Amino acid sequence: MKRTAFYKFHESFGAKIVSFAGYEMPIEYSGINNEHMTVRNGVGVFDVSHMGEFWVKGPKAFELVQKVTSNDVAALSVGQAQYSCFPNGKGGIVDDLLVYKYEEEKYLLVVNAANIDKDWAWVNEQNTMGAELENASDAISQLAIQGPKAEAVLQKLTDIDLSSVPYYTFTTGAIAGADDVIISNTGYTGSGGFELYMHNADAEKVWEEIFKAGEEEGILPIGLAARDTLRLEKGFCLYGNDIDDTTSSIEAGLGWITKFNDGNKFIDSEYLLKQKEEGVSKRLRGFVLEDRGIPRKDYEVVNANDEVIGRVTSGTMSPMLQKGIGMAYINKGYTKFDTEIFIKVRNRKLKAKVVKIPFV
């Protein structure tokens, strides 16, 4: 098992450590609800160094990234990022990712930890045009500083005006005593904040300075469990749950990152355009339980006649709503908002309602 450069801090904070994507990672420190609400109301820090980072460089960089991702890379200016996915050539998704336009002929692809090897093989397989590729995953440490107080904490540590770095843009500079840090106004919590990409050698120093700067704001380290409840309250997809090699971006409600602009002939573009125009037999939808209970992945979704009409992909007890919430692929005919459905929890049928996401 690998350890990130921040492992000693996880131990010192008394984290519960689990194996995740080949790493020993903190799942929880002070309790999921406490960590969750800290991010929603204040500021929390996630070690996300297990994520993968690929550089795509050279004259053919744009051509490759435009081919393998569903969003329109041509829309990016230097200093902008976009959420996207890798279609798999069979109508499914290899992974979801962030695409950063670092320079005119240099892009950074940030992929999920569990998919690094699969994604690296996929991008290399599709690189028929000869772009220069570098897998920098083991050389980069990453922290996500999230919450409404994140900007104020980080502003103490840099001369860069962070208010001039809008959502889904980034800059590179000095912060917390480290140089050449990518400072990105992104995150997967829906509560605002930044993600910092740094050299491994700077990791410990950056962590220590951030926690000193955030002490009076009640800054806390946040584990993977609260990361999951935070992203689910905002209706963000988790690869392996809500999207995978068998689901399309159209079915998953990710049409907004599937761009059929003129000349954007990415992998599966014709198939996905047909799905968009003709419709699909199932859709990913959010639901809220009206009965007491907690929905979990792979629970059946049924109608009033007990006929199976779908499958839960993600579920939890929402710390903000104090209700069971989840996402599920639901068959056509049951996907309208406010439709009554039922979640099979053991031998019980729990009443639920299809809702528009985000939940919070």
Disulfide bonds with the S-S distance in Angstrom:
none
